[in-house]
Amino acid sequence: MHDGPLEGLRVVDASTILAGPLCAQILGDFGADVVKIEHPTAGDGMRGHGESKDGVSLWWKEISRNKQTIGLSLSAPEGAALFLRLMERTDVLIENFRPGTLERWGLGPDRLHEVNPGLVVVRITGFGQTGPYAGRAGFGTLAEAMSGFAHLTGEAEGPPTLPAFGLADSICGIAASSATMMALWERERDPEKRGQVVDMSLLEPIMTAVGPSPTVYQQLGTIAHRHGNRSTNNAPRNTYLTSDSHWVAVSTSAQTIAERVMRLVGHPEVIDEPWFATGAGRVRHVELLDRLLGDWVAERTREEVVAEFTAAGAAVAPVYDARDLVEDPHVRETGMLTSVDDADLGSVLMHNVMWRMSRTPGRIRFTGRDLGADTDHVLVEELGCDPATLSDLRERKIIA
């Protein structure tokens, strides 16, 4: 079975928690040979994140799938030396230590490029490698706050709202996988096949996702504020409660969809109003439009609302929880979720590879492994290390 378009690419994931590991997971899903490096005693903090079953981290099984795992202390000279030997045969290194940490261990990009000029070094931090905030501790929560996301999220009279999941980290991880492939593509076109350093912060990708608010401020002096689930660009756009106590989301970004919605709910007369012709005009009359749509939805079950919207060619989606997602026929038929065999948990349902490719689709070869499960394979069979030396390093907790 073809593992994907990145077969033959060696990636070392020396990052922790989410953004870097997700980048490496995506590359591994599409065929890259990924080696996960963890601290030999502490491991990756992701092992303790989220729910677990019988002491087994469920998130770890997904985020570390398709990765060989080795325990190696990079701060110890002997560990750093082994790391440099591994870098000689590596295409991509992903790391998220604070700026200056790898340099302090003698493993900065200059040293890495001495042993492997073609290495692509993807450095993921909260605020980037330079600037006044570079040395600060950086987590997704801080990026969600500083990007403008929290300021714009929540009800108008409520507090700024943070997401209940790793939004900034996830956006960054996906963006980092794209940046990695750009750097590799450039390397292929470079006559000397040189790698380069990718400086990726958690802040910048989510700033882009939030939208052009800096441009709006610079041009108009305008600062947007929270407005719940409504949009400042079009109306009606909100969540509405059905008669059987479910929520549905409606969007009318296109003029034709807005017209279909108002015909469906029995109020075609508003379509002829001059203000209805633009999204901005509809926003000025959002209270009326929300009331007309909300009253119609409130008289019907979720199933009825979705069926009638679909028949009318209007845009609606139920607000799902995890059970709804697992049971949804479209999610099932298109393979957005897939079951993978796991030595600890049996069959495990998880997100499938993130997109479909017709010739080289990628696949999940195995789930996240135990700390140090592949240390001997990588260090002995690939690097030719002496097993007796590794036994000594293991006793001294330099490897696991």
C-alpha positions in Angstrom: 0.0 0.0 0.0 1.3 3.4 -0.9 2.0 5.5 2.2 1.6 8.8 0.5 3.5 11.5 -1.5 6.1 12.1 1.2 7.5 8.5 1.2 11.3 8.7 1.7 11.2 12.0 3.6 12.8 11.8 7.0 11.3 14.2 9.6 12.4 14.6 13.2 9.8 15.9 15.6 11.6 17.4 18.6 8.6 19.6 19.5 6.1 19.3 22.4 2.4 19.8 23.1 0.4 20.6 19.9 1.5 22.9 17.1 4.8 21.1 16.2 3.5 17.6 16.8 0.4 18.3 14.6 2.7 19.6 11.8 4.7 16.3 12.1 1.5 14.3 12.2 0.3 15.7 9.0 3.6 15.0 7.3 3.6 11.5 8.7 0.0 10.9 7.5 1.2 11.5 4.0 4.1 9.1 4.1 7.0 10.9 5.8 9.2 8.8 8.1 8.8 10.6 11.4 11.0 10.1 14.4 9.5 11.6 17.6 12.1 12.7 20.2 11.0 13.1 23.8 12.7 13.8 27.0 13.8 10.3 28.4 12.0 10.7 31.7 9.4 13.4 31.3 8.2 12.6 27.8 6.0 14.9 25.8 3.5 16.9 27.8 0.8 15.7 25.3 0.9 12.3 27.0 -0.9 14.0 29.9 -3.3 16.2 27.9 -7.0 15.3 27.5 -8.9 12.2 28.4 -7.4 8.8 29.0 -8.6 5.3 29.2 -7.0 2.8 31.5 -4.1 5.3 31.9 -3.6 5.5 28.1 -3.8 9.0 26.6 -6.4 9.1 23.8 -5.1 12.4 22.3 -1.6 10.9 22.2 -2.7 8.0 20.1 -3.8 10.4 17.3 -1.2 13.2 17.5 1.7 10.8 17.6 0.5 8.3 15.0 2.9 7.4 12.2 5.8 8.4 14.4 8.7 6.3 15.8 9.4 7.4 19.3 12.8 7.7 21.0 13.7 9.1 24.4 16.8 11.3 24.1 18.1 14.2 26.3 19.3 16.9 24.0 20.8 18.9 26.9 23.3 16.2 27.7 26.4 16.2 25.5 26.1 12.6 24.7 22.5 13.1 23.7 23.4 16.1 21.6 26.0 14.1 19.8 23.5 11.4 18.9 21.1 14.0 17.8 23.7 15.5 15.4 24.3 12.1 13.9 20.5 11.7 13.4 20.4 15.1 11.7 22.9 14.0 9.1 20.2 11.8 7.6 17.2 14.1 8.3 15.3 16.3 5.8 13.1 18.3 8.3 13.6 19.1 12.0 10.5 20.5 13.8 11.3 22.1 17.2 9.6 24.5 19.6 12.1 25.2 22.3 12.4 28.8 23.5 14.7 30.9 21.3 18.3 30.3 22.2 17.7 26.9 23.8 19.1 24.8 20.9 22.0 27.2 20.5 22.8 26.8 24.2 23.1 23.0 23.7 25.3 23.5 20.6 22.5 22.5 18.3 21.5 25.8 16.7 20.8 26.0 12.9 24.3 27.0 12.1 25.7 23.8 13.7 22.9 21.7 12.2 23.7 23.0 8.7 27.3 22.2 9.2 26.4 18.5 9.5 23.5 18.7 7.0 23.4 21.7 4.7 20.1 20.5 3.2 18.2 20.4 6.5 15.0 22.4 6.8 14.6 23.6 10.4 11.0 24.5 11.4 11.1 26.6 14.6 7.7 27.1 16.2 7.4 29.5 19.2 4.8 31.8 20.7 6.1 35.0 19.2 8.9 34.1 16.8 12.7 34.0 17.1 13.2 37.8 17.2 11.5 40.9 18.7 10.9 42.0 22.3 8.5 39.1 23.1 10.7 36.4 21.6 11.9 35.1 25.0 8.4 35.0 26.6 6.6 31.7 27.3 4.3 31.2 24.4 1.1 29.2 24.4 -1.9 29.1 22.1 -4.1 30.8 24.7 -1.8 33.9 24.6 -2.0 33.9 20.8 -5.8 33.6 20.9 -5.9 36.6 23.2 -3.4 38.8 21.3 -4.6 38.0 17.8 -8.0 39.7 18.3 -9.8 36.4 18.4 -10.9 36.6 22.0 -11.8 40.3 21.7 -14.2 39.4 18.8 -15.6 36.2 20.3 -18.6 36.1 22.7 -21.8 38.0 23.4 -21.7 41.8 23.0 -22.1 42.4 26.8 -20.1 39.4 27.8 -16.3 39.0 28.4 -13.8 38.1 25.8 -14.0 34.4 25.1 -11.3 31.9 24.5 -11.8 28.6 22.6 -12.3 25.4 24.5 -9.6 23.7 22.4 -6.2 24.4 20.9 -7.3 26.7 18.1 -4.1 28.8 17.7 -1.9 25.7 18.0 -3.9 23.8 15.4 -3.9 26.6 12.9 -0.2 27.0 13.4 0.5 23.3 13.0 -1.4 23.2 9.7 0.3 26.4 8.5 3.7 24.9 9.5 3.1 21.8 7.4 2.5 24.1 4.4 5.6 26.2 5.2 7.7 23.0 5.5 6.7 21.9 2.0 7.5 25.4 0.6 11.0 25.1 2.1 11.4 21.6 0.7 10.3 22.7 -2.7 12.7 25.6 -2.7 15.5 23.2 -1.7 14.8 21.1 -4.7 15.2 24.1 -7.0 18.3 25.3 -5.3 21.5 24.2 -7.2 23.2 23.5 -3.9 20.2 21.8 -2.4 20.4 24.0 0.7 17.9 23.9 3.5 16.7 26.9 5.4 15.1 28.0 8.7 11.3 28.5 9.0 10.5 31.0 11.8 6.9 30.2 12.7 5.0 31.8 15.6 1.7 30.8 17.1 0.5 34.4 16.8 0.7 35.1 13.1 -1.4 32.3 11.6 -4.4 33.0 13.9 -4.0 36.8 13.3 -4.6 36.0 9.6 -7.6 33.8 10.4 -9.2 36.6 12.5 -9.2 38.7 9.3 -8.2 42.2 8.1 -9.0 44.1 11.3 -5.5 45.8 11.3 -6.2 47.1 7.8 -9.6 48.3 8.8 -8.2 50.1 11.8 -5.4 51.7 9.8 -7.7 52.8 7.0 -10.8 53.7 8.9 -9.8 54.0 12.5 -12.5 51.4 13.3 -12.2 48.7 16.0 -14.7 45.8 15.8 -16.4 44.5 18.9 -18.1 41.3 20.0 -21.6 40.6 18.6 -22.2 37.0 19.5 -23.0 34.7 16.6 -24.1 37.5 14.3 -22.0 38.7 11.4 -21.1 42.3 10.6 -21.1 41.4 6.9 -24.5 39.7 6.3 -27.8 38.8 7.9 -29.5 36.7 9.0 -26.5 34.8 10.3 -26.9 33.2 13.8 -27.7 30.1 15.7 -31.4 29.3 16.2 -33.1 27.0 18.6 -35.5 24.3 17.2 -38.6 23.0 18.8 -36.8 19.8 20.0 -34.1 21.9 21.8 -31.4 21.6 19.2 -29.4 24.5 17.7 -28.9 25.1 14.0 -26.6 27.6 12.3 -27.7 29.6 9.3 -25.5 31.6 6.9 -26.7 34.0 4.2 -23.3 35.1 2.8 -24.7 35.0 -0.8 -27.6 37.2 -1.8 -29.4 34.4 -3.5 -29.2 32.3 -0.3 -30.6 35.2 1.8 -33.6 35.4 -0.6 -34.2 31.7 -0.5 -34.2 31.7 3.3 -36.8 34.5 3.6 -39.0 32.9 1.1 -38.7 29.6 3.0 -39.7 31.1 6.3 -42.8 32.8 4.7 -41.6 36.4 4.5 -40.8 37.1 0.8 -42.0 40.7 1.2 -38.7 41.7 2.9 -36.8 40.8 -0.3 -38.3 43.8 -2.1 -37.1 46.2 0.5 -34.2 48.3 -0.8 -32.0 47.6 2.2 -32.2 43.8 1.6 -30.1 44.1 -1.6 -26.8 44.1 0.3 -25.3 42.3 3.2 -24.6 45.6 4.9 -28.2 46.6 4.5 -29.5 43.4 5.9 -27.2 43.8 8.9 -28.9 47.1 9.7 -32.1 45.2 10.0 -30.7 42.1 11.8 -33.2 42.3 14.6 -36.2 41.9 12.3 -34.5 39.2 10.2 -33.4 37.2 13.2 -36.9 37.3 14.7 -38.6 36.2 11.4 -36.2 33.3 11.0 -36.0 32.4 14.7 -39.7 32.2 15.0 -40.0 29.8 12.0 -37.2 27.6 13.3 -38.7 27.5 16.8 -41.8 25.8 15.4 -39.9 22.9 13.8 -37.6 20.0 14.9 -34.0 20.0 13.9 -34.7 17.3 11.3 -37.5 19.3 9.8 -35.4 22.5 9.6 -32.5 20.8 7.9 -34.8 19.0 5.5 -36.7 22.1 4.5 -33.6 24.2 4.1 -31.9 21.6 2.0 -34.9 21.2 -0.2 -35.0 25.0 -0.7 -31.3 25.2 -1.5 -30.6 27.3 1.6 -27.6 27.0 3.9 -28.0 25.4 7.3 -26.1 23.1 9.5 -26.9 21.5 12.9 -24.7 22.4 15.8 -23.1 19.1 16.5 -21.5 17.5 19.6 -19.0 14.6 19.3 -21.8 12.0 19.2 -23.5 13.8 16.4 -20.3 13.8 14.4 -19.6 10.2 14.9 -23.2 9.2 13.8 -23.4 11.6 10.9 -23.9 9.7 7.6 -21.8 12.2 5.5 -18.9 12.0 8.0 -19.1 8.2 7.9 -19.4 7.7 4.1 -16.6 10.2 3.2 -14.2 8.7 5.8 -13.6 11.8 7.8 -13.3 9.6 10.8 -11.6 6.2 10.6 -10.9 3.2 12.9 -7.3 2.2 13.6 -6.1 -0.9 15.4 -4.1 -0.1 18.6 -2.2 -2.5 20.8 -3.5 -0.9 24.0 -7.1 0.1 23.1 -8.1 -2.2 20.3 -10.0 -0.3 17.6 -9.7 3.5 18.0 -11.8 6.0 16.1 -9.9 9.1 15.1 -9.7 11.8 12.5 -8.6 10.5 9.2 -5.8 12.1 7.1 -6.9 15.7 6.6 -7.5 15.7 2.8 -8.0 13.3 -0.1 -5.4 12.8 -2.8 -6.3 10.6 -5.8 -3.0 8.9 -6.4 -1.1 9.1 -3.2 -3.7 9.4 -0.4 -1.6 8.8 2.6 -2.7 6.6 5.5 -2.5 5.9 9.3 0.0 3.2 9.6 0.0 2.9 13.4 -1.1 4.9 16.5 1.0 6.8 19.0 3.6 4.6 20.7 5.1 4.2 24.2 8.0 6.5 25.2 11.2 5.0 23.8 9.5 2.3 21.8 11.8 2.8 18.8 15.0 4.0 20.5 17.0 0.9 19.9 15.8 0.6 16.3 16.8 4.1 15.4 20.1 4.3 17.4 21.3 0.8 16.8 20.0 -0.2 13.4 20.1 3.2 11.7 23.0 4.9 13.4 25.0 1.8 14.3 25.4 2.6 18.0 26.9 0.0 20.3 24.1 -1.6 22.4 26.4 -1.6 25.4 26.9 2.1 25.1 23.1 2.6 24.9 22.6 0.5 28.0 25.0 2.9 29.9 23.1 5.9 28.5 19.8 4.4 29.5 21.0 3.9 33.1 22.1 7.5 33.2 18.7 8.6 31.8 20.1 10.2 28.7 18.0 7.9 26.5 14.9 5.9 27.2 
